[in-house]
Amino acid sequence: TVDTMQRVVVVDGRPVELTPTEFDILVYMMRHQERVVSCRELAAHLRGYDLDERDARLLLRSHIHRLRHKLERAPDRPQFIRTVRGKGYIFSTAGSWDVNAAG
């Protein structure tokens, strides 16, 4: 569950501490679920950066890695935040997430 007003994430009944950037990535991807989000698009949304795809990917790589370790049961086989090689990332609704979009 994601509460955008309180900026709280709960996974399997336990609160998960995310950095502000991790939280913003998660919410953006969830609001654009089942659509590939390019690294460039995500970097522009998060920080207003106009980076080429390579630089945007480098900027986001560690954030996505940490998010997967905090949210996924098996981070090496992500169910929710998946990489689409050469394109970006996609948030899959395979799980049962609830997003409070009022934020």
ROMINU-299941 format. One record per residue: residue number from 1; z, y, x of N, C-alpha, C, CB in turn; residue in three letters. Coordinates in steps of 0.02 Angstrom, whole numbers, plus 50000, padded with zeros to 5 digits. Atoms other than C-alpha are relative to their C-alpha. Glycine has a CB too. Example, Ala and Ser with C-alpha at 12.3 -4.5 7.8 and 13.67 -1.06 7.14 Angstrom:
<pts>
+-----+-------+-------+-------+-------+-------+-------+-------+-------+-------+-------+-------+-------+-----+
|   i |   n.Z |   n.Y |   n.X |  ca.Z |  ca.Y |  ca.X |   c.Z |   c.Y |   c.X |  cb.Z |  cb.Y |  cb.X |  aa |
+-----+-------+-------+-------+-------+-------+-------+-------+-------+-------+-------+-------+-------+-----+
|   1 | 50000 | 49941 | 50045 | 50390 | 49775 | 50615 | 50000 | 50060 | 50045 | 50062 | 50001 | 49950 | Ala |
|   2 | 49997 | 49941 | 49958 | 50357 | 49947 | 50684 | 50037 | 50055 | 49961 | 49929 | 50023 | 50020 | Ser |
+-----+-------+-------+-------+-------+-------+-------+-------+-------+-------+-------+-------+-------+-----+
</pts>
This chain:
<pts>
+-----+-------+-------+-------+-------+-------+-------+-------+-------+-------+-------+-------+-------+-----+
|   i |   n.Z |   n.Y |   n.X |  ca.Z |  ca.Y |  ca.X |   c.Z |   c.Y |   c.X |  cb.Z |  cb.Y |  cb.X |  aa |
+-----+-------+-------+-------+-------+-------+-------+-------+-------+-------+-------+-------+-------+-----+
|   1 | 50000 | 49941 | 50042 | 50000 | 50000 | 50000 | 50000 | 50062 | 50044 | 50061 | 50000 | 49952 | Thr |
|   2 | 50002 | 49937 | 49963 | 49959 | 50174 | 50062 | 50017 | 50056 | 49952 | 49930 | 50012 | 50032 | Val |
|   3 | 49981 | 49941 | 50039 | 50047 | 50327 | 49991 | 49979 | 50061 | 50041 | 50078 | 50001 | 49985 | Asp |
|   4 | 50027 | 49944 | 49962 | 49945 | 50476 | 50047 | 50043 | 50063 | 49996 | 49931 | 50016 | 49977 | Thr |
|   5 | 49956 | 49942 | 50007 | 50071 | 50603 | 49983 | 50058 | 49996 | 50050 | 50027 | 50005 | 49928 | Met |
|   6 | 49943 | 50010 | 49955 | 50217 | 50531 | 50083 | 49978 | 49978 | 50070 | 50048 | 49950 | 49971 | Gln |
|   7 | 50028 | 50026 | 49938 | 50102 | 50466 | 50222 | 50038 | 49937 | 50023 | 50003 | 50054 | 50056 | Arg |
|   8 | 49964 | 50063 | 49988 | 50182 | 50294 | 50209 | 49952 | 49942 | 49989 | 50062 | 49995 | 49953 | Val |
|   9 | 50039 | 50061 | 50006 | 50099 | 50126 | 50237 | 50048 | 49941 | 49998 | 49949 | 49993 | 50060 | Val |
|  10 | 49958 | 50060 | 50006 | 50178 | 49962 | 50181 | 49953 | 49940 | 50000 | 50043 | 50002 | 49934 | Val |
|  11 | 50039 | 50062 | 49994 | 50107 | 49793 | 50232 | 50047 | 49941 | 49991 | 49962 | 49996 | 50068 | Val |
|  12 | 49959 | 50060 | 50014 | 50178 | 49631 | 50163 | 50073 | 50019 | 49988 | 49995 | 49951 | 50058 | Asp |
|  13 | 49932 | 49979 | 50017 | 50330 | 49727 | 50098 | 50038 | 50036 | 50055 | 50038 | 49942 | 49980 | Gly |
|  14 | 49965 | 49965 | 49946 | 50371 | 49808 | 50264 | 49964 | 50064 | 50018 | 50005 | 49954 | 50063 | Arg |
|  15 | 50032 | 49937 | 49980 | 50342 | 49989 | 50314 | 49970 | 49993 | 50070 | 50050 | 50058 | 49998 | Pro |
|  16 | 50034 | 50002 | 49935 | 50221 | 50012 | 50458 | 49995 | 50072 | 50025 | 49928 | 49968 | 49994 | Val |
|  17 | 50003 | 49934 | 49970 | 50236 | 50161 | 50574 | 49931 | 50011 | 50032 | 50056 | 50010 | 50053 | Glu |
|  18 | 50065 | 49982 | 49972 | 50068 | 50241 | 50609 | 50004 | 50071 | 50028 | 49944 | 49995 | 49946 | Leu |
|  19 | 50006 | 49932 | 49976 | 50027 | 50392 | 50713 | 49960 | 50040 | 49949 | 49966 | 50002 | 50071 | Thr |
|  20 | 50041 | 49961 | 50047 | 49950 | 50537 | 50617 | 49926 | 49983 | 50004 | 50010 | 50074 | 50014 | Pro |
|  21 | 50071 | 50017 | 49993 | 49779 | 50492 | 50688 | 49985 | 49932 | 49970 | 49980 | 50001 | 50074 | Thr |
|  22 | 50010 | 50066 | 50028 | 49797 | 50309 | 50643 | 50001 | 50003 | 49923 | 50055 | 49951 | 50025 | Glu |
|  23 | 49995 | 49993 | 50073 | 49850 | 50357 | 50466 | 49935 | 50031 | 49973 | 50061 | 50043 | 49981 | Phe |
|  24 | 50060 | 49966 | 50024 | 49701 | 50475 | 50447 | 49939 | 49954 | 50005 | 49988 | 50063 | 50040 | Asp |
|  25 | 50055 | 50048 | 49994 | 49580 | 50341 | 50510 | 50003 | 49950 | 49943 | 50003 | 49963 | 50068 | Ile |
|  26 | 49992 | 50050 | 50053 | 49650 | 50214 | 50388 | 49980 | 50028 | 49932 | 50072 | 49975 | 49999 | Leu |
|  27 | 50015 | 49970 | 50065 | 49641 | 50330 | 50238 | 49926 | 50015 | 49993 | 50042 | 50064 | 49989 | Val |
|  28 | 50072 | 49984 | 50003 | 49465 | 50389 | 50279 | 49959 | 49936 | 49990 | 49977 | 50036 | 50065 | Tyr |
|  29 | 50038 | 50062 | 50006 | 49403 | 50212 | 50301 | 50011 | 49967 | 49932 | 50020 | 49951 | 50055 | Met |
|  30 | 49987 | 50029 | 50066 | 49488 | 50154 | 50141 | 49964 | 50038 | 49945 | 50076 | 50000 | 49987 | Met |
|  31 | 50036 | 49960 | 50050 | 49410 | 50296 | 50044 | 49924 | 49988 | 50003 | 50015 | 50075 | 50009 | Arg |
|  32 | 50071 | 50016 | 49992 | 49241 | 50240 | 50111 | 49992 | 49924 | 50010 | 49971 | 50038 | 50061 | His |
|  33 | 50000 | 50072 | 49991 | 49275 | 50054 | 50096 | 49934 | 49968 | 49982 | 50055 | 49969 | 49960 | Gln |
|  34 | 50061 | 50039 | 50008 | 49135 | 49928 | 50104 | 49937 | 50039 | 50021 | 49992 | 49978 | 49927 | Glu |
|  35 | 50055 | 49962 | 49972 | 49027 | 50059 | 50191 | 50012 | 50007 | 50075 | 49992 | 50070 | 49966 | Arg |
|  36 | 49992 | 49991 | 49928 | 48995 | 50066 | 50377 | 50009 | 50074 | 50015 | 49938 | 49972 | 50039 | Val |
|  37 | 49985 | 49932 | 49978 | 49073 | 50223 | 50450 | 49986 | 50003 | 50074 | 50075 | 50020 | 49983 | Val |
|  38 | 50017 | 49995 | 49929 | 48997 | 50274 | 50615 | 50058 | 50032 | 50037 | 49935 | 50042 | 50010 | Ser |
|  39 | 49948 | 49970 | 49958 | 49112 | 50321 | 50757 | 49992 | 50076 | 50002 | 49998 | 49971 | 50072 | Cys |
|  40 | 50014 | 49929 | 49998 | 49029 | 50490 | 50762 | 50025 | 50035 | 49936 | 49925 | 50012 | 50008 | Arg |
|  41 | 49976 | 49973 | 50064 | 49065 | 50521 | 50577 | 50076 | 50003 | 49998 | 49974 | 49958 | 49941 | Glu |
|  42 | 49927 | 50004 | 50001 | 49246 | 50466 | 50597 | 50030 | 50052 | 50047 | 50023 | 49930 | 50020 | Leu |
|  43 | 49975 | 49950 | 49953 | 49274 | 50576 | 50751 | 49992 | 50070 | 49973 | 49965 | 49994 | 50068 | Ala |
|  44 | 50012 | 49933 | 50029 | 49198 | 50725 | 50661 | 50051 | 50013 | 49944 | 49928 | 50005 | 49972 | Ala |
|  45 | 49951 | 49991 | 50054 | 49311 | 50697 | 50510 | 50070 | 50012 | 50027 | 49999 | 49939 | 49954 | His |
|  46 | 49931 | 49996 | 49975 | 49469 | 50674 | 50612 | 50015 | 50064 | 50037 | 50013 | 49941 | 50045 | Leu |
|  47 | 49984 | 49944 | 49956 | 49456 | 50812 | 50737 | 49946 | 50054 | 50003 | 50011 | 49975 | 50069 | Arg |
|  48 | 50053 | 49951 | 49999 | 49297 | 50907 | 50700 | 49957 | 49995 | 50063 | 50028 | 50069 | 49995 | Gly |
|  49 | 50039 | 50009 | 49939 | 49221 | 50836 | 50860 | 49927 | 49986 | 49984 | 50030 | 49943 | 50042 | Tyr |
|  50 | 50071 | 50016 | 50005 | 49032 | 50836 | 50876 | 49982 | 49961 | 50063 | 49956 | 50065 | 49991 | Asp |
|  51 | 50011 | 50043 | 49942 | 49018 | 50690 | 50995 | 49940 | 49955 | 49989 | 50063 | 49959 | 50016 | Leu |
|  52 | 50051 | 50051 | 50009 | 48877 | 50573 | 51030 | 50035 | 49934 | 49984 | 49954 | 49992 | 50064 | Asp |
|  53 | 49970 | 50062 | 50024 | 48905 | 50396 | 50967 | 50042 | 49965 | 50054 | 49945 | 49952 | 49976 | Glu |
|  54 | 49964 | 50033 | 49945 | 48959 | 50328 | 51138 | 50068 | 50032 | 50011 | 49959 | 50003 | 50064 | Arg |
|  55 | 49937 | 49965 | 49988 | 49092 | 50461 | 51166 | 50047 | 49993 | 49940 | 49987 | 50074 | 50014 | Asp |
|  56 | 49959 | 50009 | 50060 | 49153 | 50446 | 50986 | 50031 | 49930 | 50000 | 49958 | 50012 | 49936 | Ala |
|  57 | 49975 | 50069 | 49998 | 49169 | 50257 | 51007 | 50057 | 49994 | 50051 | 49942 | 49951 | 50018 | Arg |
|  58 | 49948 | 50002 | 49949 | 49270 | 50281 | 51167 | 50064 | 50035 | 49975 | 49976 | 50034 | 50065 | Leu |
|  59 | 49943 | 49964 | 50027 | 49383 | 50407 | 51079 | 50039 | 49957 | 49949 | 49977 | 50065 | 49967 | Leu |
|  60 | 49969 | 50038 | 50054 | 49417 | 50289 | 50933 | 50024 | 49931 | 50019 | 49952 | 49995 | 49943 | Leu |
|  61 | 49987 | 50070 | 49983 | 49427 | 50122 | 51021 | 50074 | 49983 | 50002 | 49970 | 49984 | 50067 | Arg |
|  62 | 49929 | 50016 | 49994 | 49613 | 50127 | 51063 | 50037 | 50010 | 49933 | 50033 | 50044 | 50054 | Ser |
|  63 | 49969 | 49990 | 50066 | 49660 | 50197 | 50891 | 49986 | 49940 | 49954 | 49974 | 50066 | 49968 | His |
|  64 | 50019 | 50057 | 50042 | 49566 | 50057 | 50803 | 50037 | 49937 | 50024 | 49923 | 49988 | 50001 | Ile |
|  65 | 49965 | 50057 | 49971 | 49643 | 49929 | 50921 | 50073 | 49999 | 49976 | 49997 | 50002 | 50077 | His |
|  66 | 49930 | 49996 | 50021 | 49820 | 49989 | 50882 | 50007 | 49990 | 49925 | 50030 | 50068 | 50021 | Arg |
|  67 | 49998 | 50009 | 50073 | 49784 | 49998 | 50695 | 49995 | 49927 | 49982 | 49944 | 50040 | 49966 | Leu |
|  68 | 50008 | 50072 | 50014 | 49725 | 49818 | 50694 | 50064 | 49962 | 50017 | 49941 | 49972 | 50040 | Arg |
|  69 | 49939 | 50035 | 49981 | 49882 | 49762 | 50785 | 50058 | 50015 | 49952 | 50020 | 50019 | 50071 | His |
|  70 | 49947 | 49982 | 50047 | 49991 | 49852 | 50658 | 49987 | 49974 | 49930 | 50007 | 50075 | 49998 | Lys |
|  71 | 50017 | 50017 | 50069 | 49897 | 49799 | 50500 | 49976 | 49929 | 49989 | 49948 | 50047 | 49977 | Leu |
|  72 | 50033 | 50065 | 50008 | 49808 | 49635 | 50530 | 50048 | 49943 | 50017 | 49938 | 49996 | 50043 | Glu |
|  73 | 49962 | 50060 | 49984 | 49888 | 49464 | 50526 | 49975 | 49968 | 50065 | 49997 | 49948 | 49943 | Arg |
|  74 | 50031 | 50026 | 49939 | 49767 | 49409 | 50662 | 49953 | 50054 | 50028 | 49960 | 49933 | 49986 | Ala |
|  75 | 50040 | 49943 | 49977 | 49708 | 49566 | 50754 | 49936 | 49980 | 50038 | 50042 | 50043 | 50044 | Pro |
|  76 | 50060 | 50022 | 49964 | 49584 | 49466 | 50859 | 49945 | 49975 | 49952 | 50018 | 49946 | 50050 | Asp |
|  77 | 50048 | 50019 | 50052 | 49500 | 49411 | 50696 | 50013 | 50045 | 49939 | 50007 | 49925 | 49981 | Arg |
|  78 | 49981 | 49952 | 50051 | 49515 | 49569 | 50590 | 49969 | 49985 | 49932 | 49980 | 50069 | 50021 | Pro |
|  79 | 50021 | 50011 | 50069 | 49504 | 49550 | 50403 | 49984 | 50067 | 49967 | 50055 | 49963 | 49961 | Gln |
|  80 | 50007 | 49936 | 50034 | 49517 | 49733 | 50353 | 49955 | 50050 | 50037 | 50067 | 50031 | 49990 | Phe |
|  81 | 50038 | 49953 | 49961 | 49449 | 49843 | 50492 | 49955 | 49961 | 50048 | 50046 | 50050 | 50040 | Ile |
|  82 | 50046 | 50040 | 49961 | 49294 | 49760 | 50560 | 49949 | 50044 | 50036 | 49963 | 49950 | 49954 | Arg |
|  83 | 50051 | 49966 | 49961 | 49172 | 49815 | 50692 | 49931 | 49977 | 49977 | 50009 | 49987 | 50076 | Thr |
|  84 | 50070 | 50015 | 50013 | 48988 | 49824 | 50647 | 49963 | 50022 | 50063 | 49973 | 50036 | 49934 | Val |
|  85 | 50027 | 49986 | 49933 | 48907 | 49811 | 50817 | 49941 | 50049 | 49997 | 49977 | 49935 | 50032 | Arg |
|  86 | 50052 | 49950 | 49996 | 48803 | 49962 | 50860 | 49999 | 50050 | 49943 | 49934 | 49967 | 50004 | Gly |
|  87 | 50000 | 49956 | 50059 | 48847 | 50048 | 50695 | 50066 | 50037 | 49991 | 49985 | 49959 | 49939 | Lys |
|  88 | 49935 | 49969 | 50012 | 49034 | 50082 | 50683 | 50050 | 49950 | 49973 | 49993 | 50058 | 49952 | Gly |
|  89 | 49948 | 50042 | 50029 | 49174 | 50011 | 50577 | 49993 | 49999 | 49924 | 50070 | 50026 | 50020 | Tyr |
|  90 | 50000 | 50006 | 50073 | 49193 | 49951 | 50399 | 50070 | 49976 | 49979 | 49945 | 49951 | 49976 | Ile |
|  91 | 49937 | 50024 | 50029 | 49351 | 49933 | 50295 | 49982 | 49954 | 49943 | 50045 | 50059 | 49976 | Phe |
|  92 | 50015 | 50050 | 50050 | 49340 | 49776 | 50193 | 50057 | 49995 | 49950 | 49986 | 49932 | 50032 | Ser |
|  93 | 49950 | 50007 | 50052 | 49430 | 49757 | 50028 | 50018 | 49927 | 49987 | 49976 | 50033 | 49936 | Thr |
|  94 | 49983 | 50071 | 50008 | 49454 | 49572 | 50058 | 50074 | 49990 | 49985 | 49981 | 49961 | 50064 | Ala |
|  95 | 49928 | 50003 | 50013 | 49640 | 49606 | 50052 | 50018 | 50038 | 49936 | 50040 | 50028 | 50060 | Gly |
|  96 | 49978 | 49967 | 50061 | 49743 | 49682 | 49913 | 50035 | 50065 | 50018 | 50048 | 49954 | 49959 | Ser |
|  97 | 49973 | 49935 | 49983 | 49767 | 49862 | 49966 | 50000 | 50046 | 49940 | 49959 | 50032 | 50058 | Trp |
|  98 | 49995 | 49950 | 50052 | 49822 | 50000 | 49851 | 50006 | 50067 | 50034 | 50060 | 49986 | 49952 | Asp |
|  99 | 49999 | 49934 | 49969 | 49782 | 50177 | 49902 | 50013 | 50053 | 49947 | 49933 | 50015 | 50036 | Val |
| 100 | 49985 | 49943 | 50043 | 49861 | 50327 | 49819 | 49954 | 50055 | 50025 | 50076 | 50021 | 50003 | Asn |
| 101 | 50050 | 49952 | 49978 | 49711 | 50443 | 49831 | 50017 | 50072 | 49985 | 49934 | 49983 | 49969 | Ala |
| 102 | 49980 | 49931 | 50017 | 49807 | 50596 | 49777 | 50028 | 50036 | 50060 | 50051 | 50001 | 49943 | Ala |
| 103 | 49972 | 49967 | 49942 | 49825 | 50668 | 49948 | 49952 | 50034 | 50043 | 50034 | 49953 | 50039 | Gly |
+-----+-------+-------+-------+-------+-------+-------+-------+-------+-------+-------+-------+-------+-----+
</pts>
